[in-house]
Amino acid sequence: MDNLGRFNILIGPNNSGKSTVLRFLQVVASLVGKRNELPLTIPWDQADRSWWWQGAVDNPIQSELVFAAPAPAHEIDSNAPGQFEHDGQWRVTITITGHPPKDCTVMVAPNVFLNGEWHPIVRNAIAGSSEIENLNRTGEYISSSSTDACPYRAGAATILGQWARGTRFYDPIRAVDRDAGRRCLVDGSELLKRIREQQLDQKQAFIFEKFRGRLIKELNALLIEPSSANPIESFEIKGEEREERKERLDLYIKRRADEAPIGLQYMGTGIAELTIFLADLLQNEDTKQYFMEEPECHLHPGLLGRLMVRLRELSSAQFFITTHSNAILDSTTERDSIYRFSMSPTTGTSVQRCSDVIERSGILDALGVSGSTLLQTNCVLWVEGPSDRIYLKLWLRHHRADHLPVLIEGSDFFFVYYGGKVLSHFAFAESGQDELVELIRICRYSAVVMDSDIDPSDQEEEVRQTKARIRDEALSDPNHRVAVFSMGREIENDVDPQIFCKAIAKLLGIKEERLSGLKLSGTSRYPEEVVKHLNLDAKAAKRVTRKLKDKVTLAEIVAGEWTKEAVVPSYVDELVKMVERSRLV
């Protein structure tokens, strides 16, 4: 994972590795925060086999963290030539090595830049072994038993300790009466005790009242509708005695219209979790990095969106968030980074940074968020005008006549008209000229159906520049976009010939026999070819041409004359496949 942003969203299906990334960092930060040893050695029964991919404890876990400078404040031996910072960054190498059934070595080693390279201050003498080598003053690694001690240890321990204290890890389920256990995640279990100590300590009265005022303000801004007349006025921590004489604490919220305060544990789960998170955030404003697991748990999507916006103003820290929520995806900005996680049974987790509309569309596909999920259409079919819609709707229906489920207009697909030269103002890609309307931002699954406007028999004639551009832009993302050309000069040329002749005869009020042998070659537009076939004089030709240009009426007659035996153009299959893909099921 590189090119990290202010907010870093880890998104993907269950069991794809998102939580593993956060759990790995949490375990390391927890161990570093508790001990001051390099390396850390813990009994094997305290190690967790789930740290290793598929429990393969024979393979060391290795990782490298790269941070932006400056490194946390530290001291370094004046005789040591290496530095913990270089070129605007500092680094930490992490290696976890299992030695069952004895112990587990957790090597969290800051790097120093020395002799033009980064070097971890300690390392395993041999891969997978428990023997350690230290980096000495000359840039060589020596046995840990040597008298030439590593001059960087003290500074490294200070750096790691400050980094660990500057991180906060949030469990997906937070409750004031729940114990986080040895995972040491922030879940509310210790929060009320800390707040109550402030509440009861007269020396911290000013700090507590400032905190209480800020928390009430934030909760009201996020939870209370603008028209509501029942905002939160106050809160306090209260406790009651249990039989075992252990005090059970709760946060009681008092709203303006309530007769009595309401305990947090008796309020909605989402409100309780939001209160816990905001309270903890306001209590730890020196935190540099927040790691949050699935903040969408129990939160209304609208509330979640407001929270994400507010976090940018409440804290200058960096956030890492695992999620399955498209609401969080929608709240990101260009300064944030989105990472799509996927899992293969053979190769494990893979991570892709998604930086454009096409890649983010793939995330929505993986989440199963279709347009109809939002009560909108799944796929937009762009056509030139209403007659094209009539033909395509007819063909889509008959193409699916023997298939289930049927495609539903308004849910599975929707027609939008681009009308002649208006197409030149549309773009079918994410980037283009500023004046171009980006069709894929209107609906991520889109198809454009265009008349080829060329004589099929002329091998050298090409489609116009605008239509060629639309075609090429669609080819860059064939999963979400398709550009279709009529097989003949116009879409009317693609109508089943027998049905077309019947419709023309009915439109013109003539006998069908007069159109016997009519074949639209595409050398000119269909009204001209029909008039030529009928061999009309100038006056009659003008009247007939006017009728033939009524494309909508002609299309409606075609729809009425259509039979099961009539031939549907082959490109309709491309449109059907696009609509089916957009269903995401």
C-alpha positions as MATLAB code, in Angstrom:
seq = 'MDNLGRFNILIGPNNSGKSTVLRFLQVVASLVGKRNELPLTIPWDQADRSWWWQGAVDNPIQSELVFAAPAPAHEIDSNAPGQFEHDGQWRVTITITGHPPKDCTVMVAPNVFLNGEWHPIVRNAIAGSSEIENLNRTGEYISSSSTDACPYRAGAATILGQWARGTRFYDPIRAVDRDAGRRCLVDGSELLKRIREQQLDQKQAFIFEKFRGRLIKELNALLIEPSSANPIESFEIKGEEREERKERLDLYIKRRADEAPIGLQYMGTGIAELTIFLADLLQNEDTKQYFMEEPECHLHPGLLGRLMVRLRELSSAQFFITTHSNAILDSTTERDSIYRFSMSPTTGTSVQRCSDVIERSGILDALGVSGSTLLQTNCVLWVEGPSDRIYLKLWLRHHRADHLPVLIEGSDFFFVYYGGKVLSHFAFAESGQDELVELIRICRYSAVVMDSDIDPSDQEEEVRQTKARIRDEALSDPNHRVAVFSMGREIENDVDPQIFCKAIAKLLGIKEERLSGLKLSGTSRYPEEVVKHLNLDAKAAKRVTRKLKDKVTLAEIVAGEWTKEAVVPSYVDELVKMVERSRLV';
ca = [
       0.000    0.000    0.000;
       1.554    3.278   -1.106;
       0.515    6.850   -1.878;
      -1.374    7.042    1.395;
      -3.716    9.951    1.953;
      -5.249   11.776    4.897;
      -8.099    9.251    4.907;
      -7.259    5.737    3.731;
     -10.218    3.504    2.997;
      -9.714   -0.271    3.017;
     -12.692   -1.782    1.252;
     -13.511   -5.253    0.026;
     -15.406   -8.467    0.840;
     -15.287  -10.305    4.147;
     -12.123  -12.239    4.916;
     -10.083  -10.392    2.292;
      -7.466   -9.084    4.732;
      -8.654   -5.576    5.635;
      -8.866   -6.177    9.377;
      -5.616   -8.128    9.274;
      -3.707   -4.999    8.290;
      -5.129   -3.059   11.235;
      -4.782   -5.978   13.640;
      -1.134   -6.412   12.660;
      -0.357   -2.768   13.412;
      -2.417   -2.858   16.601;
      -0.561   -5.908   17.901;
       2.786   -4.279   17.179;
       1.785   -0.934   18.715;
       0.398   -2.689   21.784;
       3.567   -4.713   22.341;
       5.815   -1.708   21.769;
       3.743    0.409   24.127;
       4.033   -2.153   26.932;
       7.729   -3.018   26.639;
      10.951   -1.285   25.894;
      12.862   -4.188   24.400;
      14.382   -4.674   20.963;
      13.469   -7.302   19.984;
      10.380   -8.319   21.958;
      10.208  -11.953   23.006;
       6.843  -13.310   24.092;
       5.856  -16.838   25.199;
       4.454  -18.953   22.389;
       1.113  -19.353   24.151;
       0.665  -15.573   23.929;
       1.231  -15.532   20.172;
      -1.732  -15.803   17.839;
      -1.507  -18.304   14.980;
      -3.933  -16.135   12.978;
      -1.071  -13.674   12.511;
       0.341  -16.084    9.923;
      -1.257  -16.715    6.536;
      -3.046  -20.078    6.801;
      -1.229  -20.711   10.079;
       2.146  -21.194    8.346;
       4.224  -20.294   11.422;
       7.428  -21.454    9.740;
       7.389  -18.327    7.559;
       8.366  -15.045    9.259;
       5.932  -12.156    8.924;
       7.748   -9.205    7.381;
       6.633   -5.629    6.830;
       8.090   -2.184    6.330;
       6.416    1.052    7.405;
       7.449    4.335    5.810;
       6.498    7.545    7.629;
       6.737   11.163    6.580;
       9.319   13.172    8.517;
       9.841   14.357   11.126;
      10.344   11.281   13.270;
       9.128   11.543   16.888;
      11.540   13.514   19.079;
      14.527   11.427   20.123;
      18.190   11.592   21.049;
      20.997    9.908   19.163;
      24.602    9.150   20.033;
      26.743   11.972   18.694;
      29.333    9.430   17.552;
      26.805    7.495   15.489;
      27.001    8.464   11.792;
      23.543    7.185   10.828;
      20.284    9.170   11.066;
      16.691    8.044   11.593;
      15.472   10.552    9.002;
      16.446   10.969    5.357;
      14.859   12.572    2.329;
      11.686   13.493    4.204;
      10.926   10.078    5.681;
      11.707    7.595    8.435;
      11.191    3.834    8.406;
      10.423    0.882   10.616;
      11.050   -2.765    9.689;
       8.869   -5.350   11.416;
       9.587   -9.083   11.533;
       7.578  -11.575   13.579;
       9.226  -14.975   13.874;
       7.610  -17.959   15.567;
       9.627  -20.564   17.450;
       6.987  -23.020   18.657;
       6.545  -24.270   21.271;
       9.025  -21.974   22.998;
       8.449  -18.339   22.088;
       7.840  -15.725   19.425;
      10.179  -12.879   18.477;
       8.668   -9.550   17.449;
      11.327   -7.379   15.828;
      10.191   -3.758   15.518;
      13.301   -2.027   14.241;
      13.536    1.622   13.214;
      15.927    2.121   10.314;
      18.877    4.461   10.103;
      20.216    5.902    6.884;
      23.894    5.061    6.699;
      26.363    4.803    3.820;
      23.638    5.664    1.313;
      21.214    2.927    2.420;
      18.526    2.208    4.992;
      19.473   -0.312    7.683;
      17.240   -1.726   10.460;
      19.051   -1.262   13.751;
      18.547   -4.968   14.603;
      17.901   -8.026   12.458;
      17.781  -11.810   12.610;
      21.232  -13.271   12.148;
      19.682  -15.969    9.967;
      16.200  -15.823    8.527;
      13.807  -17.550   10.907;
      16.318  -17.837   13.726;
      16.099  -16.284   17.188;
      19.673  -14.984   17.109;
      19.918  -11.216   16.756;
      22.491   -8.923   15.167;
      22.909   -5.224   15.970;
      23.938   -2.386   13.666;
      27.184   -0.833   14.907;
      28.727    2.580   14.259;
      30.420    1.514   11.027;
      27.278    0.099    9.421;
      28.136   -3.534   10.080;
      25.952   -6.083   11.818;
      27.505   -7.768   14.822;
      26.405  -10.408   17.295;
      24.186   -9.164   20.104;
      26.705  -10.596   22.551;
      29.423   -8.280   21.275;
      30.710   -5.485   23.460;
      30.361   -3.062   20.521;
      26.815   -2.015   21.464;
      24.348   -0.569   18.982;
      24.393    3.249   19.405;
      20.840    3.625   18.059;
      18.858    1.549   20.556;
      17.869    4.310   22.972;
      16.696    6.646   20.217;
      14.835    3.825   18.489;
      12.986    2.868   21.675;
      11.911    6.496   22.176;
      10.665    6.745   18.585;
       8.679    3.532   18.817;
       7.172    4.433   22.177;
       5.918    7.780   20.877;
       4.573    6.210   17.704;
       2.652    3.589   19.706;
       1.168    6.217   22.019;
       0.081    8.270   19.006;
      -2.122    5.490   17.579;
      -5.735    4.614   18.423;
      -7.460    1.420   17.290;
     -11.242    1.185   17.302;
     -13.146   -2.064   17.528;
     -16.151   -2.400   15.185;
     -18.381   -2.947   18.235;
     -18.091   -0.362   20.986;
     -20.042   -0.466   24.251;
     -19.502    1.129   27.639;
     -20.040   -2.131   29.523;
     -17.886   -4.362   27.330;
     -14.328   -5.428   28.048;
     -11.940   -5.174   25.080;
      -9.753   -7.880   26.554;
      -6.130   -8.335   25.647;
      -6.638   -6.935   22.133;
      -6.384   -3.477   23.773;
      -8.784   -1.875   21.312;
     -10.775    1.241   22.093;
     -14.303   -0.027   22.659;
     -15.583    2.166   25.477;
     -14.752   -0.197   28.297;
     -12.263    2.192   29.922;
     -13.639    5.465   28.598;
     -16.248    6.205   31.264;
     -13.826    5.552   34.093;
     -11.411    8.106   32.644;
     -14.147   10.695   32.056;
     -15.560   10.240   35.554;
     -12.142   10.826   37.071;
     -12.106   14.184   35.319;
     -15.661   14.895   36.434;
     -14.867   14.279   40.114;
     -11.433   15.926   40.157;
     -11.803   19.616   41.059;
      -8.394   20.314   39.540;
      -9.696   19.112   36.183;
     -13.051   20.916   36.399;
     -12.216   23.384   33.625;
     -10.902   20.609   31.361;
     -13.995   18.495   31.977;
     -16.470   21.326   31.329;
     -14.662   22.222   28.103;
     -14.769   18.596   27.015;
     -18.446   18.230   27.953;
     -19.372   21.359   25.996;
     -17.535   20.211   22.894;
     -19.022   16.703   23.007;
     -22.569   18.082   23.376;
     -21.969   20.476   20.481;
     -20.677   17.697   18.207;
     -23.480   15.287   19.091;
     -26.140   17.916   18.452;
     -24.579   18.848   15.119;
     -24.509   15.227   13.963;
     -27.622   13.739   15.549;
     -30.226   16.467   15.793;
     -32.218   17.523   12.769;
     -32.107   21.294   12.133;
     -35.840   21.588   12.892;
     -35.626   19.655   16.144;
     -36.414   21.503   19.367;
     -35.040   18.783   21.627;
     -31.237   19.128   21.587;
     -28.882   17.570   24.115;
     -28.288   19.947   27.020;
     -25.928   18.045   29.287;
     -24.486   14.715   30.320;
     -22.775   13.232   33.338;
     -21.271    9.952   34.472;
     -23.223    8.100   37.132;
     -22.628    4.795   38.866;
     -24.677    2.322   40.824;
     -23.625   -0.346   43.306;
     -23.884   -3.975   42.301;
     -24.229   -6.869   44.686;
     -20.544   -7.654   44.277;
     -19.876   -4.000   45.209;
     -18.355   -3.176   41.866;
     -19.459    0.100   40.438;
     -21.207    0.025   37.075;
     -20.795    3.304   35.240;
     -22.921    4.815   32.523;
     -23.121    8.109   30.670;
     -26.488    9.794   31.120;
     -27.649   12.232   28.460;
     -30.183   14.966   29.259;
     -32.161   16.460   26.373;
     -34.188   19.633   26.668;
     -37.637   18.035   26.589;
     -36.788   14.903   28.571;
     -38.079   14.606   32.118;
     -35.002   12.654   33.218;
     -31.565   11.789   31.810;
     -31.295    8.628   29.705;
     -28.454    6.150   30.149;
     -26.304    5.591   27.092;
     -26.792    1.825   27.293;
     -30.544    2.357   26.909;
     -30.251    4.553   23.841;
     -29.888    3.396   20.239;
     -26.763    1.338   19.560;
     -25.642    3.765   16.845;
     -25.934    6.762   19.178;
     -24.008    4.916   21.886;
     -21.194    3.992   19.493;
     -21.028    7.499   18.042;
     -20.866    9.018   21.535;
     -18.074    6.672   22.578;
     -16.045    7.410   19.459;
     -16.448   11.201   19.639;
     -15.708   11.252   23.365;
     -12.550    9.237   22.892;
     -11.436   11.380   19.957;
     -11.886   14.599   21.965;
     -10.028   13.045   24.896;
      -7.015   12.124   22.736;
      -6.344   15.061   20.471;
      -2.620   14.330   20.328;
      -3.251   11.097   18.425;
      -1.457   10.982   15.071;
      -3.130    7.958   13.493;
      -6.592    6.494   13.953;
      -7.393    2.941   12.873;
     -11.123    2.306   12.678;
     -12.868   -0.989   11.977;
     -16.199   -0.660   10.166;
     -17.548    2.626   11.568;
     -20.752    1.953    9.628;
     -21.800   -0.637   12.234;
     -25.184    0.567   13.542;
     -24.797    4.035   11.979;
     -27.374    5.414    9.568;
     -25.675    6.079    6.162;
     -26.555    9.777    6.315;
     -25.141   10.095    9.824;
     -22.030    8.202    8.750;
     -21.519   10.631    5.873;
     -21.829   13.639    8.206;
     -19.388   12.028   10.635;
     -16.790   11.497    7.914;
     -17.048   15.153    6.881;
     -16.780   16.309   10.495;
     -13.730   14.174   11.233;
     -11.712   16.251    8.766;
     -12.340   19.316   10.889;
     -12.090   17.706   14.318;
      -8.694   16.112   13.845;
      -5.588   16.638   11.744;
      -4.608   12.994   12.245;
      -4.366   10.336    9.560;
      -7.212    7.808    9.411;
      -7.211    4.181    8.280;
     -10.731    2.792    7.932;
     -11.893   -0.694    7.015;
     -15.400   -0.767    5.615;
     -18.046   -2.376    3.421;
     -19.912    0.919    3.099;
     -20.432    2.820   -0.121;
     -21.427    5.801    2.077;
     -17.807    6.062    3.228;
     -16.637    5.663   -0.348;
     -18.890    8.570   -1.307;
     -17.375   10.788    1.417;
     -13.801   10.597    0.103;
     -11.988   13.455   -1.611;
      -9.141   13.606   -4.111;
      -6.676   13.826   -1.207;
      -7.778   10.455    0.168;
      -6.746    6.972   -0.900;
      -8.976    3.972   -1.515;
      -7.604    0.430   -1.478;
      -9.605   -2.481   -2.817;
      -8.859   -5.789   -1.104;
      -9.512   -9.128   -2.761;
      -8.741  -12.684   -1.757;
      -7.509  -15.686   -3.693;
      -7.452  -19.135   -2.042;
      -4.005  -19.802   -3.514;
      -2.178  -16.453   -3.409;
      -3.890  -14.750   -0.496;
      -4.742  -11.070   -0.261;
      -4.069   -8.603   -3.049;
      -4.519   -4.844   -2.752;
      -5.228   -2.368   -5.541;
      -5.175    1.387   -5.085;
      -8.225    2.819   -6.848;
      -7.573    6.286   -8.190;
     -10.156    6.879  -10.909;
     -13.862    6.498  -11.606;
     -13.415    3.199  -13.455;
     -11.548    1.524  -10.592;
     -13.979    2.866   -8.000;
     -16.864    1.588  -10.093;
     -15.309   -1.846   -9.720;
     -15.524   -1.447   -5.938;
     -19.245   -0.739   -6.141;
     -19.601   -3.823   -8.328;
     -17.823   -5.929   -5.717;
     -20.024   -4.503   -2.958;
     -23.148   -5.323   -4.962;
     -24.268   -1.678   -5.075;
     -26.344   -1.431   -8.231;
     -28.281    1.542   -9.510;
     -31.577   -0.096   -8.552;
     -30.248   -0.372   -4.995;
     -30.655    3.408   -4.954;
     -34.042    3.188   -6.706;
     -32.290    4.353   -9.858;
     -31.621    2.549  -13.101;
     -28.745    0.108  -13.330;
     -27.756    0.984  -16.893;
     -28.336    3.942  -19.211;
     -28.809    3.385  -22.941;
     -27.981    6.573  -24.839;
     -29.865    6.824  -28.138;
     -30.289    9.595  -30.663;
     -34.052    9.958  -30.408;
     -37.435    8.435  -29.521;
     -37.660    6.201  -32.598;
     -34.382    4.527  -31.620;
     -35.859    3.880  -28.175;
     -38.917    2.200  -29.692;
     -36.779   -0.119  -31.828;
     -34.337   -1.025  -29.064;
     -37.026   -1.559  -26.456;
     -38.787   -3.854  -28.944;
     -35.606   -5.765  -29.719;
     -34.554   -6.076  -26.079;
     -37.945   -7.575  -25.267;
     -37.894  -10.080  -28.127;
     -34.235  -10.950  -27.608;
     -35.186  -12.000  -24.050;
     -38.472  -13.646  -25.024;
     -37.297  -17.123  -24.035;
     -35.130  -16.019  -21.123;
     -35.782  -15.124  -17.512;
     -35.614  -12.778  -15.759;
     -36.946  -10.164  -18.147;
     -35.215   -6.802  -18.373;
     -37.213   -4.008  -16.778;
     -37.123   -0.480  -18.190;
     -36.667    2.039  -15.389;
     -34.871   -0.437  -13.140;
     -32.533   -2.537  -15.281;
     -32.117    0.110  -17.969;
     -33.288    3.550  -18.975;
     -33.145    5.430  -22.268;
     -31.658    8.912  -22.538;
     -31.606   10.915  -25.775;
     -28.493   12.665  -27.009;
     -30.011   14.055  -30.223;
     -27.858   14.451  -33.330;
     -24.859   16.762  -32.979;
     -25.367   17.002  -29.196;
     -23.270   13.827  -28.987;
     -20.178   15.885  -29.780;
     -20.542   17.556  -26.363;
     -20.484   14.255  -24.499;
     -17.438   12.345  -23.268;
     -17.513    8.612  -22.616;
     -14.356    8.694  -20.480;
     -13.419   10.117  -17.088;
     -11.230   12.867  -18.520;
     -11.527   14.963  -21.596;
     -12.178   18.503  -22.624;
     -13.686   20.586  -19.834;
     -16.805   21.380  -21.843;
     -17.652   17.713  -22.406;
     -20.322   16.101  -20.263;
     -18.978   12.854  -18.756;
     -21.642   10.221  -19.366;
     -20.110    7.690  -16.968;
     -20.669   10.051  -14.030;
     -24.398    9.976  -14.762;
     -24.477    6.169  -14.633;
     -21.443    3.940  -14.383;
     -22.964    1.314  -16.698;
     -23.711    2.987  -20.023;
     -24.167    2.118  -23.675;
     -24.323    4.471  -26.649;
     -26.176    3.387  -29.779;
     -25.246    5.346  -32.914;
     -26.149    5.302  -36.584;
     -23.048    4.439  -38.584;
     -24.056    6.978  -41.277;
     -21.874    5.195  -43.829;
     -22.518    3.095  -46.892;
     -21.777   -0.526  -45.862;
     -20.491   -1.253  -49.362;
     -17.910    1.543  -49.181;
     -14.929    0.008  -47.417;
     -13.035    3.301  -47.255;
     -15.757    5.436  -45.680;
     -15.353    5.870  -41.910;
     -17.623    7.015  -39.084;
     -17.444   10.652  -38.068;
     -14.738   11.822  -35.683;
     -17.087   12.268  -32.702;
     -18.518    8.769  -33.018;
     -15.049    7.286  -33.414;
     -13.970    9.050  -30.218;
     -16.973    7.686  -28.307;
     -16.167    4.186  -29.605;
     -12.515    4.415  -28.541;
     -13.390    5.769  -25.098;
     -15.788    2.874  -24.543;
     -13.062    0.359  -25.392;
     -10.984    1.582  -22.427;
     -13.521    0.072  -19.998;
     -15.602   -2.596  -21.800;
     -17.027   -3.929  -18.551;
     -18.939   -0.701  -17.886;
     -19.253    0.910  -21.330;
     -20.139   -0.147  -24.816;
     -20.549    1.805  -28.040;
     -22.731    0.199  -30.715;
     -23.116    1.184  -34.361;
     -26.051    0.302  -36.561;
     -25.152   -2.348  -39.123;
     -26.686   -0.263  -41.893;
     -26.495    3.459  -42.482;
     -29.339    4.087  -39.996;
     -31.108    2.012  -37.380;
     -34.048    1.654  -39.788;
     -31.737   -0.304  -42.086;
     -31.457   -2.947  -39.345;
     -35.193   -3.644  -39.118;
     -36.234   -7.068  -40.382;
     -36.873   -6.447  -44.135;
     -40.318   -8.117  -44.257;
     -41.533   -6.191  -41.186;
     -40.060   -2.980  -42.550;
     -41.903   -3.332  -45.885;
     -45.186   -4.003  -44.096;
     -44.696   -0.921  -41.913;
     -43.782    1.304  -44.889;
     -46.832    0.143  -46.810;
     -49.072    0.864  -43.818;
     -47.496    4.277  -43.243;
     -47.911    5.315  -46.879;
     -51.301    3.659  -47.359;
     -50.163    1.560  -50.326;
     -50.224   -2.113  -51.150;
     -47.341   -4.130  -49.794;
     -46.769   -5.635  -53.261;
     -45.433   -2.266  -54.470;
     -42.507   -2.705  -52.070;
     -41.642   -6.187  -53.240;
     -37.916   -6.495  -53.767;
     -37.086   -3.383  -51.699;
     -33.715   -3.770  -50.018;
     -32.117   -0.914  -48.150;
     -28.542   -0.852  -49.369;
     -27.430    2.109  -47.283;
     -26.062    3.993  -50.285;
     -28.421    6.800  -49.230;
     -30.931    7.393  -46.445;
     -33.949    5.102  -46.303;
     -36.593    7.702  -47.433;
     -34.592    8.316  -50.602;
     -34.234    4.593  -51.282;
     -37.967    3.977  -50.761;
     -38.925    6.867  -53.059;
     -36.490    5.637  -55.690;
     -37.910    2.106  -55.471;
     -41.489    3.423  -55.922;
     -40.393    5.447  -58.966;
     -42.524    8.480  -58.012;
     -42.814   11.828  -59.734;
     -41.453   14.911  -58.013;
     -44.717   15.934  -56.351;
     -45.546   12.463  -55.038;
     -41.937   11.932  -53.997;
     -42.027   15.076  -51.869;
     -45.256   13.969  -50.141;
     -43.991   10.439  -49.499;
     -40.607   11.667  -48.251;
     -42.359   13.875  -45.708;
     -44.298   10.871  -44.382;
     -41.234    8.662  -44.302;
     -39.348   11.184  -42.203;
     -41.877   10.653  -39.424;
     -39.550    8.144  -37.758;
     -41.559    7.767  -34.574;
     -44.780    6.780  -36.341;
     -42.846    4.363  -38.528;
     -41.201    2.792  -35.474;
     -44.551    2.398  -33.727;
     -45.964    0.603  -36.784;
     -42.915   -1.672  -36.883;
     -43.488   -2.548  -33.211;
     -47.113   -3.392  -33.958;
     -46.203   -5.642  -36.904;
     -43.334   -7.468  -35.187;
     -43.470  -11.241  -34.957;
     -41.485  -13.921  -33.141;
     -39.924  -14.949  -36.439;
     -38.541  -11.469  -37.164;
     -34.759  -11.103  -36.914;
     -33.266   -8.981  -34.116;
     -29.961   -7.194  -34.953;
     -26.928   -8.987  -33.553;
     -25.605   -5.953  -31.652;
     -28.631   -6.106  -29.333;
     -26.851   -9.014  -27.655;
     -24.069   -6.603  -26.598;
     -26.633   -4.316  -24.993;
     -28.307   -7.215  -23.193;
     -24.976   -8.369  -21.775;
     -24.213   -4.834  -20.571;
     -27.586   -4.557  -18.822;
     -27.118   -7.979  -17.251;
     -23.663   -7.024  -15.954;
     -25.134   -3.930  -14.337;
     -27.428   -6.096  -12.216;
     -24.377   -7.323  -10.229;
     -26.142  -10.564   -9.329;
];
